[in-house]
Amino acid sequence: MNYLRTDIDGVFIIEPRVFEDSRGYFFESFKQEEFDKNIGRVNFIQDNESKSSRGVLRGLHYQKGDFSQAKLVRVIKGTVIDVAVDIRKSSPTFGKHVIVELSEDNKRQFFIPRGFAHGFLVMSDEAIFTYKVDNVYSPNSEASIRFDDPELGIDWPISAKDILLSPKDETGRKFSEAELFD
């Protein structure tokens, strides 16, 4: 696998080596030893999967405090625009974000460490999104920041009027009002 550093320290794009022939393809989607060597030890404890239709935006989500989570995300079917926002107040890249396209074709993965808000927008008719997390989900520690907060300046490639949000994401906080990491 090729581990690509981004403009934000600790956030990586991971490109697998894909072996294709007339039967299809094969690739290793996760290898602990390589991951540890390139990113560091993360103890993933759970895998999650979601299915969404075009225009669905899930995010910008994060878990607060002791329930913060690192994530390793990828797309099995379709295409999404994936975003990680640094919400660590002490970070030199506080408030900055990384955007990456993840798709069934490019088979890229995106590693998002603790201290980040995360979201994705479905660009294909349908997308199946899967991710590993290193901590349990706690409903009382869940938080959401508005995807369209002008302070973040995220350039989503679909008009806001065409984006489909959950009720939880419709009531996300402004970045300036969110409970952040120190």
C-alpha positions in Angstrom: 0.0 0.0 0.0 1.0 3.5 -0.6 0.5 5.9 2.4 0.1 9.5 1.2 0.5 12.3 3.6 -1.9 15.2 3.4 -1.6 18.9 4.3 -2.8 18.0 7.8 -0.4 16.0 10.0 -1.8 12.6 10.9 -4.4 12.4 8.0 -3.5 9.9 5.3 -4.8 8.8 2.0 -4.0 5.1 1.5 -3.8 3.6 -2.0 -3.8 -0.2 -2.2 -1.9 -2.3 -4.7 -4.6 -3.8 -6.9 -4.0 -7.0 -8.8 -6.4 -7.4 -11.7 -6.9 -10.0 -14.4 -9.7 -11.5 -16.5 -11.3 -12.9 -13.3 -11.5 -9.6 -11.5 -9.3 -8.0 -8.8 -7.6 -8.6 -5.5 -6.1 -6.3 -2.9 -5.3 -6.1 0.7 -7.5 -3.5 2.3 -5.8 -3.6 5.7 -2.5 -5.0 7.0 -1.8 -4.2 10.6 2.0 -4.3 10.3 2.1 -1.9 7.4 -0.5 0.4 9.0 1.6 0.5 12.3 4.8 1.2 10.4 3.3 4.1 8.3 0.7 5.6 10.6 1.2 4.2 14.1 -0.7 1.8 16.3 -4.4 2.2 16.2 -6.5 -0.5 17.9 -9.6 -0.8 15.6 -12.4 -2.5 17.5 -15.4 -2.3 15.1 -16.3 -2.1 11.4 -19.4 -0.2 10.3 -21.2 0.1 6.9 -23.7 2.4 5.4 -25.7 2.6 2.2 -26.8 6.0 0.8 -28.2 7.5 -2.3 -27.0 10.4 -4.4 -26.9 13.7 -2.6 -26.9 12.3 0.9 -24.4 14.1 3.2 -23.5 12.4 6.4 -21.6 14.7 8.7 -19.7 16.5 9.9 -19.7 14.1 12.8 -17.4 13.4 15.7 -17.4 11.8 19.2 -16.4 14.1 22.1 -14.0 13.4 25.0 -13.2 9.9 26.1 -15.4 8.5 23.2 -13.4 10.3 20.4 -12.7 8.0 17.4 -10.1 7.4 14.8 -11.6 6.1 11.5 -10.3 4.3 8.5 -12.9 4.7 5.8 -13.4 3.4 2.2 -16.1 3.0 -0.4 -17.1 -0.5 -1.7 -19.6 0.7 -4.2 -20.1 4.2 -5.8 -18.3 7.5 -5.2 -18.2 9.9 -2.3 -16.4 13.1 -1.5 -15.0 12.6 2.0 -13.9 15.4 4.3 -11.9 15.6 7.5 -11.9 18.8 9.5 -9.2 19.4 12.2 -11.1 20.5 15.4 -8.1 20.4 17.7 -7.7 23.9 19.1 -4.0 23.4 19.8 -3.2 22.2 16.2 -1.5 24.5 13.7 -4.1 23.3 11.1 -7.1 24.0 13.4 -10.2 24.6 11.3 -8.5 23.3 8.1 -9.8 20.4 6.1 -8.8 17.7 3.7 -11.0 16.5 0.9 -10.6 13.3 -1.0 -12.7 11.4 -3.5 -13.2 7.7 -2.5 -14.7 5.3 -5.0 -15.1 1.7 -5.9 -12.8 2.4 -8.9 -9.8 4.1 -7.1 -10.2 1.9 -4.0 -8.5 4.6 -1.9 -8.9 4.7 1.9 -8.8 7.7 4.2 -7.4 7.6 7.7 -8.8 10.2 10.1 -7.3 10.4 13.6 -9.1 11.4 16.8 -9.8 15.1 17.0 -11.4 15.5 13.6 -15.0 16.0 12.4 -15.8 13.8 9.5 -18.4 13.7 6.7 -19.0 12.5 3.2 -21.3 13.4 0.3 -22.5 10.7 -2.1 -21.8 11.6 -5.7 -23.0 8.3 -7.4 -26.6 7.0 -7.6 -25.8 4.8 -4.6 -22.8 4.3 -2.3 -21.8 1.7 0.2 -19.4 3.2 2.7 -17.4 1.1 5.3 -15.2 2.2 8.1 -13.2 0.9 11.0 -13.3 2.8 14.4 -11.0 2.5 17.4 -13.6 3.3 20.1 -17.2 2.5 20.9 -20.1 4.7 19.9 -21.6 6.8 22.7 -24.9 8.6 21.8 -24.3 11.1 24.7 -20.9 12.0 23.2 -22.0 12.5 19.6 -21.7 15.9 18.0 -22.3 17.4 14.6 -21.0 20.6 12.9 -22.9 22.2 10.0 -21.5 21.0 6.7 -22.1 24.4 5.1 -20.6 26.6 7.8 -18.9 29.4 5.9 -16.1 29.6 8.4 -14.9 26.1 7.3 -15.1 27.0 3.6 -15.7 23.4 2.3 -16.4 23.4 -1.4 -19.1 20.7 -1.7 -19.6 19.8 -5.4 -23.4 19.7 -5.1 -25.7 22.7 -4.4 -26.8 22.9 -0.8 -30.5 22.8 -2.0 -29.8 19.3 -3.5 -28.1 17.8 -0.4 -30.1 15.4 1.7 -29.5 15.6 5.5 -30.7 13.7 8.5 -32.6 15.7 11.1 -29.5 15.4 13.4 -27.3 17.0 10.7 -29.8 19.7 9.9 -29.4 20.9 13.5 -25.6 20.7 13.5 -23.8 23.5 15.3 -21.8 26.3 13.8 -18.0 25.6 14.0 -17.6 28.7 16.3 -20.2 27.2 18.7 -19.1 23.5 18.6 -17.5 21.7 21.5 -13.9 21.1 20.2 -10.8 19.3 21.3 -8.0 21.1 23.2 
